[in-house]
Amino acid sequence: MRIIGSTPKEDGYYMPAEFREHRCTYLLWPEREDNWRDNAEPAQGAFEKVIRTIAKYEPVVVGTNKSQYQHLIEMNMPNVQIVEMSNNDAWIRDCGATFVINGRGGMRAVDWKFNAWGGLVNGLYFPWDQDDWVAAKMAAIEGADYYHLSDFILEGGSIHSDGEGTILTTEECLLNEGRNANMTKEEIEEMLKTYCGAEKVLWIPQGIYMDEDTNGHVDNICQFVAPGKVVLAWEDNRDDPQYMRSKIALDYLESETDAKGRKIEVVKMHVPNPVTITDHESRHVDIVEGSFPRNEGDRLPASYVNYYNCNGAIILPIFNDPHDQDAINTLQALFPDKTIEPIYARELLLGGGNIHCITQQVPRP
Amino acid sequence: MRIIGSTPKEDGYYMPAEFREHRCTYLLWPEREDNWRDNAEPAQGAFEKVIRTIAKYEPVVVGTNKSQYQHLIEMNMPNVQIVEMSNNDAWIRDCGATFVINGRGGMRAVDWKFNAWGGLVNGLYFPWDQDDWVAAKMAAIEGADYYHLSDFILEGGSIHSDGEGTILTTEECLLNEGRNANMTKEEIEEMLKTYCGAEKVLWIPQGIYMDEDTNGHVDNICQFVAPGKVVLAWEDNRDDPQYMRSKIALDYLESETDAKGRKIEVVKMHVPNPVTITDHESRHVDIVEGSFPRNEGDRLPASYVNYYNCNGAIILPIFNDPHDQDAINTLQALFPDKTIEPIYARELLLGGGNIHCITQQVPRP
């Protein structure tokens, strides 16, 4: 059922932290040839690895256009449920539902408005009508009522919650003219508090360097690992454009407190060395007017912070980079009871995101 | 998960009777304009009435092509879950899953091969590829493993089960050359026993007069109301072609015993007076090569036996006919604890079937 008049905050619902227990994980299946090279086959290989890995730890639901339904069924992946869910691309973190709970067994979904990261201003493709229905369809499958926002544009990858009243986001994304250009920062903050059931929003100024697709989603630069504690994508080299972005974020976070008045502890995770698109990779993407081009030499927004925190494991993107091991070690130290599952994720990065961007958790209510 | 090697019978699963308790009911949403007149709007009105009525008694899941998803959501029907489920037409009784249970809380699905009531021999439309996936998609949503039959063709409307070892079917349909022409009657009977977990098959020779779409599905002529007891579509007028069909069925049933050795008690339900297609109704159906035509004056296979037996109610097609009240009275006497819900169903009949044909129960395991 759609809930129009009321809000999660009024009804006592809030967005739990990703590191809390999940009922399951949703993904969508990639196929669009103007984003994923070589008929999306290499990307599908990477998605399959992510799906099979998460499914070792919690149930997985994979939504797909009807065209790929049989392909997925034939893969016969254990602990994975295949459902039809039309979509324009596979970024369910961004177009999917944000689930909220009330701490007494109740769960609902928030169905934000989605406009492909900027709509007609600077969106990545047209149309995005099927993406915009994904949240409602997830809610239906979960049997959850949902709050339907017909105007307010938000992607799930642009927010993190500590589950204790604090939301983490970036100004670069949420104040971008392709989203809610007619709203002030204060009005946007109020919407986040109202629909995530939170009391405070922390605004990191910018996302990762060259994360132009999403206009600097927070989920590529910073993630809660516990209430009052985050990991932050870091760069030691002061000549790299990433350095100043990370430094500004660090200074901001260390100057702030969360909703409970705690200081924020920041754990740095160094980004990999610059990853750029090869000529071959660029040429094997179909060119379609209105879709975002993938050009040789473009630097990609590679970051270990775009990991997914599921029951019993951290699903971590790695890049065959000297920094991979540091990221593994950092997360293992932060989550001693979880298995670190590194997955080589260049194909996901080529599509514009990474493991966190293609997953969406359903909390255990 | 697909189960290929094993069978319900081996695994201790059987098809329960429709009159036993359900978890829910599935329907598909009609839209094809070469079958449903006036852009399927009148049919959608009839479907909506059926959906809302069943939803008073048990949860309803409605599958739809993506084109009609929003339309359905906006209808905001209580106790109804909308899911995306691509289909070629809306006859889920026939293309959907047959659920089997083991009496110990287990439930699985049987995914028969579907070929649009006759495939390239005498099928009603082409293609039928999306219909053939409906059973697997129902199983996925129910979280049920399923037996996948890659060759054996069967529609759910061509069988009834008493849940105690007896399956009811018709020779006219199951021996039709458009189904399993390479199999003998004995081989087909063995498949029914194996996949419905049954011991005996009762073969009524023919279905209702002019049920040419389905080649005489049993669900239009005869249905179990209890183990050892059926209702049979009847015609008193010996000059009507229906008379001999019903008489032959009656004689057959009265000469037989069920799997438990019981004689079959037959309750007659008189069919309505002949219903024919009007000129107006015929002209408002789009003509598409390869689809079954709807011509003025064609007699339609109207029958009260095509009711749906859900939790607490009988959803009964009526035709503004003098025999309506008799059908209501007969069923009320047979099911004193259930509410009889008569629904004017001419629009469903114009499409080639009725309430039973557009519904499919999921038993409570």
Interface residues (C-beta under 8 A of the other chain):
Chain A: M1 R2 K66 Y69 Q70 I73 N76 P78 Q81 I82 V83 E84 M85 S86 Q130 W133 A136 K137 A140 I141 G143
Chain B: M1 R2 K66 Y69 Q70 I73 N76 P78 Q81 I82 V83 E84 M85 S86 Q130 W133 A136 K137 A140 I141 G143
